[in-house]
């Protein structure tokens, strides 16, 4: 990929840095057609040379002007599609640091939390932890029962969840008393768990 060869097969448009074919490459790429229509995953323009090689357009523009075989060519304004020669440089000196894109956390429904990839889903209403659950579906079932239909906390429904935790498909009754947690038992359904909890509390 030499300077003379590239200037023979390509035309450089100074106004926007685009590359156009200087000859009829084939019936779908005629003289004057854009040669750098393709882009890579990062957004940088690229083109396919007549010999089949896929090359980055900004490197082609650089070689067309200065020759050589540069390892890296950078865009001064950070816009990878802007291949005007005045926007290109072979040095990172004076350029802003490359920012790595942040991973966007998946949006979770209200009152559902997941501290990290390795944690279970948590249901929290206000400052109270209702419980932790392996799946989002389980967490949603518990959250919906703990909330009123309007989406606001219903005190009557919410109070009934004290000492209860839904875990692995079963309701667990765990009573907090004198600074300690006392495991009372498990139940398959919510109503049975409520009776189990109330029976235990009435005996105290």
Secondary structure, 3 states (H helix, E strand, C coil): CCHHHHHHHEEEECCCCEEEECCCCECCECCCCECCCEECCCCCEEEECCCCCEEEHHHHHHHHHHCCCCCCCEECCCCCCCCCHHHEECCCCCCCCCCCCCCCCCCCCCCEECCCCCCCEEEEECCEEEEEECCHHHHHHHHHHHECCCCCECHHHHHCCCCEEEECCEEEEEEEECCEEEEEEEECCHHHHHHHHHHHHHCC
